[in-house]
Amino acid sequence: MDSSDMIKYMIIFCVAFMLILAMQKPLTYMLKVTINGLFGALGMFIANSLLAGLNLFVGINFLTIFAVGLLGLPGFISLYIINFMLK
């Protein structure tokens, strides 16, 4: 390996390292929204099971999971309040 190859690999490594550092915050945020969405879907499943007797049911789909993942507990409660008001 000559010096030009070594310099080329060092530049590639530095650019890759800078991209990882630049994408760290957005990736962390996306991971947080995904985890909140998964827990929100589980919470909606449990809430739908418990509130079935009251005929209060929120559909579990991509939009509701995204809303709960993005907004958290207030989004979860909002979905059930909106559903209650529309019935």
KESE-218191 format. One record per residue: residue number from 1; residue in one letter; x, y, z of N, C-alpha, C, O in turn. Coordinates in Angstrom, 1 decimal, padded with zeros to 4 digits, always signed. Example, Ala and Ser with C-alpha at 12.3 -4.5 7.8 and 13.67 -1.06 7.14 Angstrom:
2
+-----+-----+--------+--------+--------+--------+--------+--------+--------+--------+--------+--------+--------+--------+
:   n : res :    n.X :    n.Y :    n.Z :   ca.X :   ca.Y :   ca.Z :    c.X :    c.Y :    c.Z :    o.X :    o.Y :    o.Z :
+-----+-----+--------+--------+--------+--------+--------+--------+--------+--------+--------+--------+--------+--------+
:   1 :   A : +013.2 : -005.7 : +007.8 : +012.3 : -004.5 : +007.8 : +013.2 : -003.3 : +007.8 : +014.2 : -003.3 : +008.5 :
:   2 :   S : +012.8 : -002.2 : +007.1 : +013.7 : -001.1 : +007.1 : +012.9 : +000.0 : +007.9 : +013.4 : +001.1 : +008.0 :
+-----+-----+--------+--------+--------+--------+--------+--------+--------+--------+--------+--------+--------+--------+
// end
This chain:
87
+-----+-----+--------+--------+--------+--------+--------+--------+--------+--------+--------+--------+--------+--------+
:   n : res :    n.X :    n.Y :    n.Z :   ca.X :   ca.Y :   ca.Z :    c.X :    c.Y :    c.Z :    o.X :    o.Y :    o.Z :
+-----+-----+--------+--------+--------+--------+--------+--------+--------+--------+--------+--------+--------+--------+
:   1 :   M : +000.8 : -001.2 : +000.0 : +000.0 : +000.0 : +000.0 : +000.9 : +001.2 : +000.0 : +001.8 : +001.4 : +000.9 :
:   2 :   D : +000.7 : +002.1 : -001.0 : +001.5 : +003.3 : -001.0 : +000.8 : +004.4 : -000.3 : -000.3 : +004.3 : +000.2 :
:   3 :   S : +001.5 : +005.6 : -000.3 : +001.0 : +006.7 : +000.5 : -000.3 : +007.3 : +000.0 : -001.1 : +007.8 : +000.8 :
:   4 :   S : -000.5 : +007.2 : -001.3 : -001.8 : +007.8 : -001.8 : -003.0 : +006.9 : -001.4 : -004.1 : +007.5 : -001.1 :
:   5 :   D : -002.8 : +005.6 : -001.4 : -003.9 : +004.8 : -000.9 : -004.2 : +005.0 : +000.6 : -005.3 : +005.1 : +001.0 :
:   6 :   M : -003.1 : +005.2 : +001.4 : -003.3 : +005.5 : +002.8 : -004.0 : +006.8 : +003.0 : -004.9 : +006.8 : +003.9 :
:   7 :   I : -003.7 : +007.8 : +002.3 : -004.4 : +009.1 : +002.4 : -005.8 : +009.0 : +002.0 : -006.7 : +009.5 : +002.6 :
:   8 :   K : -006.1 : +008.2 : +000.9 : -007.5 : +008.0 : +000.5 : -008.3 : +007.3 : +001.6 : -009.4 : +007.7 : +001.8 :
:   9 :   Y : -007.8 : +006.3 : +002.2 : -008.5 : +005.6 : +003.3 : -008.7 : +006.4 : +004.5 : -009.7 : +006.4 : +005.2 :
:  10 :   M : -007.7 : +007.3 : +004.8 : -007.9 : +008.2 : +005.9 : -009.0 : +009.2 : +005.7 : -009.7 : +009.5 : +006.6 :
:  11 :   I : -009.1 : +009.7 : +004.4 : -010.1 : +010.7 : +004.1 : -011.5 : +010.0 : +004.2 : -012.4 : +010.6 : +004.7 :
:  12 :   I : -011.6 : +008.8 : +003.6 : -012.9 : +008.1 : +003.7 : -013.3 : +007.8 : +005.1 : -014.4 : +008.0 : +005.5 :
:  13 :   F : -012.3 : +007.4 : +006.0 : -012.6 : +007.2 : +007.4 : -013.1 : +008.5 : +008.1 : -014.0 : +008.4 : +008.9 :
:  14 :   C : -012.4 : +009.6 : +007.8 : -012.8 : +010.9 : +008.4 : -014.2 : +011.3 : +008.0 : -015.0 : +011.8 : +008.8 :
:  15 :   V : -014.5 : +011.2 : +006.7 : -015.8 : +011.6 : +006.2 : -016.9 : +010.7 : +006.8 : -017.9 : +011.2 : +007.2 :
:  16 :   A : -016.6 : +009.4 : +006.9 : -017.6 : +008.5 : +007.5 : -017.8 : +008.8 : +009.0 : -018.9 : +008.8 : +009.5 :
:  17 :   F : -016.7 : +009.1 : +009.7 : -016.8 : +009.5 : +011.1 : -017.6 : +010.7 : +011.3 : -018.5 : +010.8 : +012.2 :
:  18 :   M : -017.4 : +011.8 : +010.4 : -018.2 : +013.0 : +010.5 : -019.7 : +012.8 : +010.2 : -020.5 : +013.4 : +010.8 :
:  19 :   L : -020.0 : +011.9 : +009.3 : -021.4 : +011.6 : +008.9 : -022.1 : +010.9 : +010.1 : -023.2 : +011.2 : +010.4 :
:  20 :   I : -021.3 : +010.0 : +010.8 : -021.9 : +009.3 : +011.9 : -022.2 : +010.3 : +013.0 : -023.2 : +010.3 : +013.7 :
:  21 :   L : -021.3 : +011.3 : +013.3 : -021.5 : +012.3 : +014.3 : -022.6 : +013.2 : +014.0 : -023.4 : +013.6 : +014.8 :
:  22 :   A : -022.7 : +013.6 : +012.7 : -023.8 : +014.5 : +012.3 : -025.2 : +013.8 : +012.3 : -026.2 : +014.5 : +012.6 :
:  23 :   M : -025.2 : +012.5 : +012.1 : -026.5 : +011.8 : +012.1 : -026.9 : +011.2 : +013.5 : -027.9 : +010.6 : +013.6 :
:  24 :   Q : -026.0 : +011.4 : +014.5 : -026.3 : +010.8 : +015.8 : -027.5 : +011.3 : +016.4 : -028.3 : +010.5 : +016.9 :
:  25 :   K : -027.8 : +012.6 : +016.4 : -028.9 : +013.2 : +017.1 : -030.2 : +012.8 : +016.3 : -031.2 : +012.4 : +017.0 :
:  26 :   P : -030.3 : +012.9 : +015.0 : -031.5 : +012.5 : +014.3 : -031.8 : +011.0 : +014.5 : -033.0 : +010.6 : +014.6 :
:  27 :   L : -030.8 : +010.2 : +014.5 : -031.0 : +008.7 : +014.7 : -031.5 : +008.4 : +016.1 : -032.3 : +007.5 : +016.3 :
:  28 :   T : -031.0 : +009.1 : +017.1 : -031.4 : +009.0 : +018.4 : -032.9 : +009.4 : +018.5 : -033.7 : +008.7 : +019.2 :
:  29 :   Y : -033.3 : +010.5 : +017.9 : -034.7 : +010.9 : +017.9 : -035.6 : +009.9 : +017.2 : -036.7 : +009.6 : +017.7 :
:  30 :   M : -035.1 : +009.4 : +016.1 : -036.0 : +008.4 : +015.4 : -036.1 : +007.1 : +016.2 : -037.2 : +006.5 : +016.2 :
:  31 :   L : -035.1 : +006.7 : +016.9 : -035.1 : +005.5 : +017.7 : -036.1 : +005.7 : +018.9 : -036.8 : +004.8 : +019.3 :
:  32 :   K : -036.1 : +006.9 : +019.5 : -037.0 : +007.3 : +020.6 : -038.4 : +007.2 : +020.1 : -039.3 : +006.7 : +020.8 :
:  33 :   V : -038.7 : +007.8 : +018.9 : -040.1 : +007.8 : +018.4 : -040.5 : +006.4 : +018.1 : -041.7 : +006.0 : +018.4 :
:  34 :   T : -039.6 : +005.5 : +017.6 : -040.0 : +004.1 : +017.3 : -040.3 : +003.4 : +018.6 : -041.2 : +002.6 : +018.6 :
:  35 :   I : -039.5 : +003.5 : +019.6 : -039.7 : +002.8 : +020.9 : -041.0 : +003.3 : +021.5 : -041.8 : +002.5 : +022.0 :
:  36 :   N : -041.2 : +004.6 : +021.5 : -042.5 : +005.2 : +022.0 : -043.7 : +004.6 : +021.2 : -044.7 : +004.3 : +021.8 :
:  37 :   G : -043.5 : +004.5 : +019.9 : -044.6 : +003.9 : +019.1 : -044.9 : +002.5 : +019.4 : -046.1 : +002.1 : +019.5 :
:  38 :   L : -043.9 : +001.7 : +019.7 : -044.1 : +000.3 : +020.0 : -044.8 : +000.2 : +021.4 : -045.7 : -000.6 : +021.5 :
:  39 :   F : -044.3 : +000.9 : +022.4 : -045.0 : +000.9 : +023.7 : -046.4 : +001.5 : +023.6 : -047.3 : +001.0 : +024.3 :
:  40 :   G : -046.6 : +002.5 : +022.7 : -047.9 : +003.0 : +022.5 : -048.9 : +002.0 : +021.9 : -050.0 : +001.9 : +022.3 :
:  41 :   A : -048.4 : +001.2 : +020.9 : -049.2 : +000.2 : +020.3 : -049.6 : -000.9 : +021.4 : -050.7 : -001.3 : +021.4 :
:  42 :   L : -048.6 : -001.2 : +022.2 : -048.9 : -002.2 : +023.3 : -050.0 : -001.6 : +024.2 : -050.9 : -002.3 : +024.7 :
:  43 :   G : -049.8 : -000.3 : +024.6 : -050.7 : +000.3 : +025.5 : -052.1 : +000.4 : +024.8 : -053.1 : +000.3 : +025.5 :
:  44 :   M : -052.2 : +000.7 : +023.6 : -053.5 : +000.8 : +022.9 : -054.2 : -000.6 : +022.9 : -055.4 : -000.7 : +023.0 :
:  45 :   F : -053.4 : -001.6 : +022.7 : -053.9 : -003.0 : +022.7 : -054.5 : -003.3 : +024.0 : -055.6 : -003.8 : +024.1 :
:  46 :   I : -053.8 : -003.0 : +025.1 : -054.3 : -003.2 : +026.4 : -055.5 : -002.4 : +026.7 : -056.5 : -002.9 : +027.3 :
:  47 :   A : -055.5 : -001.1 : +026.4 : -056.6 : -000.2 : +026.6 : -057.8 : -000.6 : +025.8 : -058.9 : -000.5 : +026.3 :
:  48 :   N : -057.6 : -001.1 : +024.6 : -058.7 : -001.5 : +023.8 : -059.4 : -002.8 : +024.4 : -060.6 : -002.9 : +024.4 :
:  49 :   S : -058.6 : -003.6 : +025.0 : -059.1 : -004.8 : +025.7 : -059.9 : -004.4 : +026.9 : -060.9 : -005.0 : +027.2 :
:  50 :   L : -059.4 : -003.5 : +027.7 : -060.0 : -003.1 : +028.9 : -061.3 : -002.3 : +028.7 : -062.2 : -002.3 : +029.4 :
:  51 :   L : -061.3 : -001.4 : +027.6 : -062.4 : -000.6 : +027.3 : -063.4 : -001.1 : +026.3 : -064.3 : -000.4 : +025.8 :
:  52 :   A : -063.3 : -002.4 : +026.0 : -064.2 : -003.0 : +025.0 : -065.6 : -003.0 : +025.5 : -066.5 : -002.9 : +024.8 :
:  53 :   G : -065.8 : -003.2 : +026.9 : -067.1 : -003.2 : +027.4 : -067.8 : -001.8 : +027.3 : -069.1 : -001.8 : +027.2 :
:  54 :   L : -067.1 : -000.7 : +027.2 : -067.6 : +000.6 : +027.0 : -067.8 : +001.0 : +025.6 : -068.2 : +002.1 : +025.3 :
:  55 :   N : -067.4 : +000.1 : +024.7 : -067.5 : +000.3 : +023.2 : -066.5 : +001.5 : +022.8 : -066.9 : +002.2 : +022.0 :
:  56 :   L : -065.4 : +001.6 : +023.5 : -064.4 : +002.6 : +023.2 : -063.2 : +001.9 : +022.7 : -062.5 : +001.2 : +023.4 :
:  57 :   F : -063.0 : +002.0 : +021.4 : -061.9 : +001.3 : +020.7 : -061.2 : +002.2 : +019.7 : -061.9 : +002.9 : +018.9 :
:  58 :   V : -059.9 : +002.3 : +019.8 : -059.1 : +003.0 : +018.9 : -058.4 : +002.0 : +018.0 : -057.7 : +001.1 : +018.5 :
:  59 :   G : -058.5 : +002.2 : +016.7 : -057.8 : +001.3 : +015.8 : -056.3 : +001.4 : +015.9 : -055.8 : +002.6 : +016.0 :
:  60 :   I : -055.6 : +000.3 : +015.8 : -054.1 : +000.4 : +015.8 : -053.6 : +000.3 : +014.4 : -053.7 : -000.8 : +013.8 :
:  61 :   N : -053.1 : +001.4 : +013.9 : -052.6 : +001.4 : +012.5 : -051.3 : +002.3 : +012.5 : -050.9 : +002.8 : +013.6 :
:  62 :   F : -050.8 : +002.5 : +011.4 : -049.5 : +003.3 : +011.3 : -049.7 : +004.7 : +011.8 : -048.8 : +005.2 : +012.5 :
:  63 :   L : -050.8 : +005.3 : +011.5 : -051.0 : +006.7 : +011.8 : -051.2 : +006.9 : +013.3 : -050.6 : +007.8 : +013.9 :
:  64 :   T : -052.0 : +006.0 : +014.0 : -052.1 : +006.1 : +015.4 : -050.8 : +005.8 : +016.2 : -050.5 : +006.4 : +017.2 :
:  65 :   I : -050.1 : +004.8 : +015.7 : -048.8 : +004.4 : +016.3 : -047.8 : +005.6 : +016.2 : -047.1 : +005.9 : +017.1 :
:  66 :   F : -047.8 : +006.2 : +015.0 : -046.9 : +007.4 : +014.8 : -047.3 : +008.6 : +015.7 : -046.5 : +009.2 : +016.2 :
:  67 :   A : -048.6 : +008.8 : +015.8 : -049.1 : +009.9 : +016.7 : -048.7 : +009.6 : +018.1 : -048.2 : +010.6 : +018.8 :
:  68 :   V : -048.8 : +008.4 : +018.6 : -048.5 : +008.1 : +020.0 : -046.9 : +008.1 : +020.1 : -046.4 : +008.6 : +021.1 :
:  69 :   G : -046.2 : +007.7 : +019.1 : -044.8 : +007.7 : +019.2 : -044.2 : +009.1 : +019.2 : -043.2 : +009.4 : +019.9 :
:  70 :   L : -044.8 : +010.0 : +018.5 : -044.4 : +011.4 : +018.4 : -044.8 : +012.2 : +019.6 : -044.0 : +013.0 : +020.1 :
:  71 :   L : -046.0 : +012.0 : +020.0 : -046.6 : +012.8 : +021.1 : -046.5 : +012.2 : +022.5 : -046.5 : +012.9 : +023.5 :
:  72 :   G : -046.3 : +010.9 : +022.5 : -046.2 : +010.2 : +023.8 : -047.5 : +010.0 : +024.5 : -048.5 : +009.8 : +023.8 :
:  73 :   L : -047.5 : +010.1 : +025.8 : -048.8 : +009.9 : +026.6 : -049.9 : +010.9 : +026.2 : -051.0 : +010.5 : +026.2 :
:  74 :   P : -049.6 : +012.2 : +026.0 : -050.7 : +013.1 : +025.6 : -051.3 : +012.6 : +024.3 : -052.5 : +012.8 : +024.1 :
:  75 :   G : -050.5 : +012.1 : +023.4 : -051.1 : +011.6 : +022.1 : -052.0 : +010.4 : +022.3 : -053.0 : +010.3 : +021.7 :
:  76 :   F : -051.6 : +009.5 : +023.2 : -052.3 : +008.3 : +023.6 : -053.7 : +008.7 : +024.2 : -054.7 : +008.2 : +023.7 :
:  77 :   I : -053.7 : +009.6 : +025.1 : -054.9 : +010.1 : +025.7 : -055.8 : +010.9 : +024.7 : -057.0 : +010.7 : +024.7 :
:  78 :   S : -055.2 : +011.7 : +023.9 : -055.9 : +012.4 : +022.9 : -056.7 : +011.5 : +021.9 : -057.8 : +011.8 : +021.6 :
:  79 :   L : -056.1 : +010.4 : +021.5 : -056.8 : +009.5 : +020.6 : -058.0 : +009.0 : +021.3 : -059.1 : +008.9 : +020.6 :
:  80 :   Y : -058.0 : +008.6 : +022.5 : -059.2 : +008.1 : +023.2 : -060.2 : +009.2 : +023.5 : -061.4 : +008.9 : +023.4 :
:  81 :   I : -059.8 : +010.4 : +023.8 : -060.7 : +011.5 : +023.9 : -061.4 : +011.8 : +022.6 : -062.6 : +012.0 : +022.6 :
:  82 :   I : -060.7 : +011.9 : +021.6 : -061.3 : +012.2 : +020.2 : -062.2 : +011.1 : +019.9 : -063.3 : +011.4 : +019.3 :
:  83 :   N : -061.9 : +009.8 : +020.1 : -062.8 : +008.7 : +019.8 : -064.0 : +008.8 : +020.6 : -065.1 : +008.6 : +020.1 :
:  84 :   F : -063.9 : +009.2 : +021.9 : -065.1 : +009.3 : +022.8 : -066.0 : +010.4 : +022.3 : -067.2 : +010.3 : +022.3 :
:  85 :   M : -065.4 : +011.6 : +021.9 : -066.2 : +012.7 : +021.4 : -066.9 : +012.4 : +020.1 : -068.0 : +013.0 : +019.8 :
:  86 :   L : -066.3 : +011.6 : +019.3 : -066.9 : +011.3 : +017.9 : -068.0 : +010.3 : +018.0 : -068.8 : +010.2 : +017.1 :
:  87 :   K : -068.1 : +009.6 : +019.1 : -069.2 : +008.6 : +019.3 : -070.4 : +009.1 : +019.9 : -071.4 : +008.4 : +020.0 :
+-----+-----+--------+--------+--------+--------+--------+--------+--------+--------+--------+--------+--------+--------+
// end
